[in-house]
Amino acid sequence: MNNSFKIERFEGIPSQLDLSNLSSLLYDCVVDGASIGFLTPFSVEKARVFWDGLVNQFQSKSRILFVARDISKSSSSGNIVGTVQLILDMPDNGVHRGEIVKLMVSPLYRRMGIAKQLLEIAEQVAKEYKKTLLVLDTNTGEGAELLYQSIGYKLCGVIPNFSISSVDRSLKPTSYMYKLL
């Protein structure tokens, strides 16, 4: 696998091709067992409904989308291989904070630093919007939690039996984490 990636921030509405790429990425991650709000059986069509439902938030900039593209010669269209979202729209008493959601990297592109790069740019943009606190939740004890800890996120609590595993339908704990910017 190559290391030719481009991290970019979407401005406005993703193209139809990008929405298709995002739908395929979400499908691949869910089928691979990622805990990102969906259960199997899952379909690309259901993934597309999810992305289409966020278009207005991307357009209004209440939610910002970041993607990682494979820009190697073997990927002529710049396929999307990773993504994360930054939610900026918070209640009046929380305008200083943002939320990191839906970090996902294609199973074929993991352990190449893509997730870390996506988080770094999301944090940079959060600072541009005067955010001083980022929060997120993730499955307890899994790889994503270790990644977040490695870049400075602190554990603030664990909720038992929070989500249903897409793999075996067991109840899993979720870790709530934060980072001061």
Backbone bond lengths (Angstrom), bond angles and torsions (degrees), N, CA, C in turn:
res aa  C-N    CA-C-N  psi(-1)  N-CA   C-N-CA  omega(-1)  CA-C   N-CA-C  phi
1 M - - - 1.457 - - 1.526 108.00 -
2 N 1.294 117.00 148.49 1.462 120.91 -178.14 1.519 110.68 -93.04
3 N 1.308 115.69 175.97 1.463 120.89 175.21 1.522 110.58 -121.95
4 S 1.316 117.28 36.09 1.458 122.34 179.79 1.520 109.24 -96.91
5 F 1.341 114.60 91.69 1.454 119.91 -176.88 1.510 110.26 -127.39
6 K 1.296 114.39 151.11 1.460 121.30 175.76 1.520 106.59 -127.27
7 I 1.329 116.15 125.42 1.460 121.06 176.34 1.521 106.98 -97.63
8 E 1.320 116.81 129.79 1.466 119.11 -179.92 1.516 111.51 -139.54
9 R 1.302 112.91 154.13 1.462 122.10 175.64 1.519 107.70 -99.95
10 F 1.316 116.14 128.64 1.458 119.80 177.19 1.515 110.05 -75.60
11 E 1.286 115.63 138.05 1.459 122.44 171.24 1.523 106.24 -113.41
12 G 1.315 116.72 122.37 1.460 119.39 179.27 1.514 112.92 81.12
13 I 1.320 115.39 -141.74 1.460 122.08 -172.45 1.528 110.33 -99.78
14 P 1.338 117.88 132.12 1.468 119.95 174.82 1.532 110.80 -62.47
15 S 1.328 116.23 147.37 1.467 121.16 177.00 1.526 109.93 -67.60
16 Q 1.324 115.85 167.20 1.465 120.32 177.16 1.530 110.77 -60.72
17 L 1.337 117.07 -39.14 1.463 120.57 177.80 1.525 110.58 -63.96
18 D 1.336 116.44 -43.25 1.462 119.44 178.93 1.529 111.37 -65.79
19 L 1.329 117.86 -39.02 1.468 120.31 176.57 1.531 110.72 -62.99
20 S 1.323 116.88 -37.32 1.469 120.18 175.88 1.522 110.78 -65.79
21 N 1.338 117.15 -43.15 1.470 121.15 177.61 1.524 111.06 -62.53
22 L 1.330 116.50 -43.43 1.467 120.45 178.87 1.528 110.91 -63.33
23 S 1.325 116.57 -39.01 1.467 120.80 178.80 1.524 110.81 -64.50
24 S 1.315 116.94 -42.57 1.469 120.58 177.96 1.520 111.15 -64.87
25 L 1.330 116.75 -40.36 1.465 120.84 178.08 1.525 110.56 -62.16
26 L 1.325 117.15 -47.74 1.461 120.87 179.12 1.528 110.30 -59.90
27 Y 1.308 116.66 -44.89 1.469 121.01 178.32 1.532 110.55 -57.65
28 D 1.334 116.79 -50.15 1.469 120.92 -178.34 1.524 111.62 -58.99
29 C 1.325 116.64 -41.47 1.465 120.52 -178.50 1.528 111.64 -68.94
30 V 1.322 117.24 -42.37 1.470 120.33 179.83 1.527 110.20 -65.20
31 V 1.323 117.01 -45.52 1.465 120.82 179.84 1.532 110.49 -62.73
32 D 1.341 116.65 -29.77 1.468 121.36 178.59 1.530 112.28 -79.72
33 G 1.339 117.49 -3.85 1.458 120.51 175.06 1.514 115.69 103.41
34 A 1.330 118.00 6.82 1.467 120.44 179.87 1.527 110.70 -62.71
35 S 1.319 115.25 139.97 1.460 121.29 178.24 1.525 108.36 -95.71
36 I 1.314 115.30 85.26 1.465 120.58 -177.70 1.527 111.08 -130.20
37 G 1.333 115.07 31.36 1.453 119.62 171.79 1.514 116.51 99.23
38 F 1.316 118.07 0.38 1.459 120.86 -177.05 1.523 110.10 -128.17
39 L 1.324 115.58 154.53 1.460 121.94 177.44 1.520 110.03 -118.84
40 T 1.321 115.72 153.59 1.455 120.22 171.95 1.525 108.05 -85.03
41 P 1.317 120.14 150.67 1.455 125.48 1.83 1.534 111.19 -68.99
42 F 1.318 114.44 145.47 1.452 122.56 -175.63 1.524 107.35 -136.71
43 S 1.320 116.88 155.42 1.467 120.02 -179.13 1.524 110.16 -134.19
44 V 1.319 115.12 158.76 1.464 120.75 175.33 1.526 109.29 -62.44
45 E 1.327 116.94 -34.14 1.472 120.56 178.97 1.530 110.79 -63.74
46 K 1.318 116.63 -42.07 1.465 120.11 177.73 1.527 110.32 -65.62
47 A 1.318 116.25 -36.98 1.467 120.44 176.65 1.529 110.23 -63.31
48 R 1.317 116.78 -40.34 1.465 120.65 -179.48 1.526 110.55 -65.00
49 V 1.317 117.76 -38.81 1.470 121.22 176.92 1.530 109.58 -59.55
50 F 1.331 116.61 -41.58 1.465 120.74 177.55 1.527 110.40 -58.80
51 W 1.330 117.49 -52.65 1.470 120.34 -177.22 1.529 111.70 -64.84
52 D 1.325 117.19 -42.14 1.468 119.80 178.32 1.527 110.95 -59.33
53 G 1.330 117.01 -33.48 1.460 121.51 179.66 1.519 114.22 -69.85
54 L 1.329 117.17 -13.86 1.470 120.78 -179.44 1.526 113.64 -100.11
55 V 1.313 117.74 -8.44 1.465 121.50 -173.75 1.525 112.25 -54.02
56 N 1.334 118.06 -44.65 1.471 120.21 -179.40 1.522 111.82 -62.43
57 Q 1.335 117.18 -36.92 1.467 120.16 178.54 1.528 111.14 -68.37
58 F 1.334 116.96 -36.77 1.468 119.60 176.26 1.524 110.07 -65.96
59 Q 1.325 116.14 -41.95 1.459 120.83 -178.35 1.527 111.25 -65.41
60 S 1.325 117.67 -39.13 1.468 121.42 -179.01 1.526 112.61 -81.63
61 K 1.322 116.55 -7.29 1.471 123.52 -178.67 1.524 113.11 66.22
62 S 1.322 117.44 20.88 1.464 119.45 172.15 1.529 109.75 -78.34
63 R 1.315 115.91 -17.25 1.468 123.74 176.56 1.526 106.14 -139.93
64 I 1.324 116.04 129.93 1.461 120.47 -178.30 1.521 109.07 -111.08
65 L 1.310 115.02 134.67 1.455 122.86 -178.21 1.524 109.79 -104.94
66 F 1.330 115.32 131.95 1.459 122.48 174.94 1.522 107.39 -120.46
67 V 1.325 116.62 141.98 1.459 119.92 178.64 1.521 110.41 -133.32
68 A 1.325 114.33 155.93 1.462 122.57 170.40 1.521 106.53 -110.97
69 R 1.320 115.28 127.85 1.465 120.30 179.05 1.524 109.73 -111.04
70 D 1.314 115.01 140.80 1.458 121.35 171.14 1.529 106.07 -81.64
71 I 1.317 116.86 113.00 1.470 120.36 -177.93 1.526 111.51 -108.37
72 S 1.324 116.54 20.91 1.463 120.00 177.60 1.521 109.79 -70.60
73 K 1.304 115.35 165.11 1.467 120.19 179.85 1.522 111.99 -61.91
74 S 1.336 116.87 -28.30 1.468 119.41 -179.22 1.526 112.45 -76.50
75 S 1.327 117.39 -9.30 1.466 121.93 179.95 1.519 108.69 -120.19
76 S 1.320 116.20 75.83 1.461 120.86 -172.62 1.524 113.64 -62.26
77 S 1.324 118.24 -26.72 1.466 119.81 -177.22 1.521 113.26 -92.85
78 G 1.335 118.64 -0.09 1.461 119.94 -178.66 1.510 111.45 68.39
79 N 1.324 116.70 53.07 1.464 121.35 -178.44 1.519 111.80 -55.62
80 I 1.320 115.70 141.20 1.464 121.61 176.63 1.524 107.81 -79.39
81 V 1.350 115.51 123.20 1.469 120.81 -177.39 1.524 112.11 -117.12
82 G 1.324 116.94 -3.06 1.454 120.80 177.85 1.513 110.25 -163.22
83 T 1.327 115.68 157.84 1.457 120.22 179.53 1.523 110.61 -160.41
84 V 1.313 115.15 157.21 1.461 122.98 170.74 1.525 107.00 -151.74
85 Q 1.326 116.07 156.77 1.460 121.02 178.64 1.518 109.90 -124.61
86 L 1.305 114.95 146.90 1.461 123.05 175.72 1.520 107.24 -117.66
87 I 1.329 116.16 117.01 1.468 120.50 177.22 1.521 107.88 -90.54
88 L 1.326 115.60 121.93 1.464 122.12 -178.35 1.519 112.52 -101.41
89 D 1.320 117.10 -28.04 1.460 122.31 -174.36 1.527 110.03 -74.92
90 M 1.319 115.79 106.49 1.460 122.19 -177.29 1.526 109.33 -126.42
91 P 1.339 117.44 162.45 1.464 119.90 176.73 1.529 110.97 -62.82
92 D 1.326 116.63 164.93 1.467 121.32 -177.00 1.519 113.23 -52.80
93 N 1.330 117.37 -38.33 1.460 119.04 -177.17 1.530 112.50 -84.18
94 G 1.336 116.90 5.50 1.455 120.66 179.91 1.513 113.63 -130.46
95 V 1.336 116.91 23.96 1.463 119.35 -176.78 1.526 112.67 -65.27
96 H 1.311 117.00 -14.97 1.464 121.52 -179.74 1.529 112.55 -83.36
97 R 1.331 117.47 -5.95 1.462 119.16 -176.05 1.525 111.54 -119.12
98 G 1.322 113.92 159.73 1.455 122.38 174.43 1.512 108.40 -133.51
99 E 1.319 115.78 169.17 1.460 119.69 -179.70 1.526 109.86 -128.00
100 I 1.317 115.57 133.26 1.462 122.83 175.66 1.529 107.47 -91.70
101 V 1.338 116.38 126.86 1.466 120.40 180.00 1.529 111.07 -138.93
102 K 1.313 113.95 157.81 1.467 124.01 171.55 1.534 113.79 52.41
103 L 1.339 116.09 46.92 1.462 119.61 170.45 1.522 107.37 -72.25
104 M 1.314 116.35 123.17 1.462 119.64 177.73 1.520 110.14 -148.89
105 V 1.323 114.54 141.82 1.458 122.59 176.25 1.521 107.11 -131.03
106 S 1.317 116.11 136.28 1.461 120.86 178.89 1.525 110.17 -51.10
107 P 1.331 117.40 137.75 1.469 120.00 177.75 1.531 113.02 -53.84
108 L 1.322 117.88 -27.61 1.466 121.36 -179.92 1.525 113.23 -78.43
109 Y 1.330 117.60 -10.87 1.466 121.30 -173.91 1.529 112.86 -122.06
110 R 1.302 117.47 16.08 1.466 119.95 -177.60 1.524 111.23 -77.87
111 R 1.335 114.50 159.63 1.461 123.70 177.89 1.533 112.05 65.26
112 M 1.328 115.96 32.38 1.462 122.11 176.94 1.522 111.37 -119.27
113 G 1.329 117.07 6.76 1.456 120.56 179.31 1.517 114.97 88.08
114 I 1.315 117.72 4.63 1.468 120.94 -176.93 1.524 111.17 -66.11
115 A 1.329 117.80 -46.78 1.472 120.79 -178.80 1.523 110.43 -59.83
116 K 1.311 116.76 -42.96 1.466 120.75 179.63 1.527 110.83 -62.34
117 Q 1.320 117.10 -43.04 1.469 120.47 178.76 1.527 111.40 -64.80
118 L 1.322 116.96 -40.04 1.465 120.24 177.60 1.525 110.71 -62.03
119 L 1.327 116.83 -43.59 1.467 120.67 179.59 1.521 111.43 -66.08
120 E 1.322 117.19 -38.61 1.467 120.37 179.56 1.523 111.46 -61.36
121 I 1.328 117.26 -44.58 1.468 118.72 -179.82 1.527 110.76 -70.28
122 A 1.330 117.92 -35.40 1.470 120.30 177.04 1.528 110.18 -62.93
123 E 1.325 117.45 -40.76 1.466 121.14 178.07 1.526 110.86 -65.82
124 Q 1.313 116.46 -40.62 1.465 120.92 178.82 1.534 110.68 -61.02
125 V 1.316 116.75 -44.93 1.467 120.97 179.19 1.525 110.33 -68.01
126 A 1.316 117.93 -37.75 1.469 120.71 176.65 1.529 110.18 -57.27
127 K 1.316 117.03 -41.51 1.471 120.89 177.83 1.524 110.98 -63.63
128 E 1.335 117.12 -38.53 1.470 120.88 177.82 1.526 110.93 -60.50
129 Y 1.327 116.19 -31.20 1.462 121.77 178.28 1.525 112.06 -91.56
130 K 1.333 116.09 15.69 1.480 123.32 176.23 1.525 112.88 64.00
131 K 1.320 116.66 28.41 1.464 120.46 174.85 1.528 107.95 -82.10
132 T 1.327 116.72 134.12 1.465 121.08 179.64 1.524 112.34 -114.02
133 L 1.327 116.48 -2.26 1.460 121.73 -179.38 1.523 109.18 -144.45
134 L 1.322 115.96 132.05 1.461 121.05 172.53 1.515 108.71 -117.69
135 V 1.332 116.15 140.96 1.464 121.89 177.79 1.528 108.72 -126.12
136 L 1.329 114.95 157.13 1.460 120.71 177.31 1.514 108.93 -161.76
137 D 1.325 115.73 166.61 1.464 119.93 171.14 1.515 108.52 -132.43
138 T 1.327 115.24 150.90 1.461 121.23 -177.83 1.520 109.73 -154.59
139 N 1.315 116.78 158.71 1.462 120.18 176.91 1.523 110.17 -60.33
140 T 1.306 116.12 133.08 1.458 122.31 -179.34 1.528 110.54 -67.91
141 G 1.337 114.89 134.28 1.455 120.67 173.01 1.512 116.39 78.88
142 E 1.313 118.04 6.98 1.463 120.04 179.82 1.521 110.32 -103.09
143 G 1.315 116.43 174.20 1.455 122.39 -174.10 1.512 115.13 -55.17
144 A 1.319 117.25 -38.55 1.464 119.71 -178.72 1.523 111.05 -63.27
145 E 1.327 117.55 -38.68 1.462 120.19 179.17 1.529 110.36 -61.17
146 L 1.311 116.97 -42.25 1.467 120.92 178.32 1.526 111.07 -64.81
147 L 1.320 117.15 -39.58 1.464 120.98 176.74 1.520 110.30 -60.11
148 Y 1.326 116.91 -49.69 1.462 120.46 -178.85 1.525 110.76 -59.38
149 Q 1.325 117.43 -43.33 1.465 120.59 178.81 1.525 110.87 -62.21
150 S 1.321 117.33 -38.15 1.465 121.09 -177.05 1.523 112.96 -66.59
151 I 1.333 117.20 -20.43 1.469 119.31 179.14 1.528 112.14 -111.32
152 G 1.329 116.02 20.08 1.455 119.80 168.96 1.508 118.27 103.28
153 Y 1.319 118.78 2.17 1.463 119.65 176.38 1.519 109.20 -75.79
154 K 1.319 115.91 140.88 1.465 122.72 -178.70 1.523 109.30 -109.48
155 L 1.317 115.12 142.49 1.456 121.25 176.51 1.522 109.17 -76.95
156 C 1.325 117.16 129.67 1.464 119.10 176.77 1.523 111.91 -113.69
157 G 1.326 117.84 -10.18 1.453 119.77 176.20 1.511 112.43 169.76
158 V 1.331 114.42 160.70 1.463 121.75 179.01 1.523 108.04 -126.66
159 I 1.319 115.97 131.76 1.460 121.57 176.25 1.530 107.48 -106.54
160 P 1.339 117.87 119.62 1.468 119.61 179.43 1.528 111.23 -72.14
161 N 1.316 115.82 153.88 1.472 122.40 174.00 1.525 112.89 52.45
162 F 1.313 117.39 39.01 1.461 121.68 -173.77 1.524 113.11 -80.98
163 S 1.334 116.69 -41.03 1.463 118.75 -176.26 1.528 110.79 -131.97
164 I 1.307 114.52 160.31 1.464 121.35 178.96 1.524 108.28 -95.34
165 S 1.312 116.39 130.33 1.461 121.64 178.64 1.522 110.19 -68.06
166 S 1.325 115.63 131.82 1.457 121.25 175.55 1.525 110.87 -70.53
167 V 1.324 116.44 -21.57 1.459 121.24 -176.36 1.524 112.21 -81.41
168 D 1.352 116.61 -52.31 1.469 118.98 -173.67 1.533 114.30 -127.68
169 R 1.322 117.09 5.89 1.465 124.31 178.25 1.529 113.84 66.74
170 S 1.319 117.77 12.73 1.466 120.14 175.58 1.528 109.31 -76.84
171 L 1.321 116.08 159.24 1.460 120.83 177.46 1.523 109.04 -84.13
172 K 1.330 115.95 134.04 1.462 122.13 -175.17 1.525 110.55 -120.42
173 P 1.335 116.32 145.63 1.461 119.55 174.55 1.529 110.75 -76.89
174 T 1.316 115.62 155.03 1.461 122.42 177.52 1.516 109.51 -123.32
175 S 1.325 115.28 136.71 1.462 122.21 177.40 1.522 109.55 -97.58
176 Y 1.321 116.18 130.59 1.457 121.31 172.45 1.517 107.43 -98.19
177 M 1.333 115.01 132.55 1.455 120.64 -174.16 1.524 109.72 -132.69
178 Y 1.340 115.20 160.81 1.462 120.44 178.57 1.519 109.53 -145.85
179 K 1.321 114.74 161.30 1.464 121.40 173.81 1.517 108.04 -144.22
180 L 1.326 115.49 127.32 1.458 120.74 173.66 1.520 108.09 -83.09
181 L 1.313 116.59 131.23 1.471 120.60 -178.71 1.519 111.32 -96.73
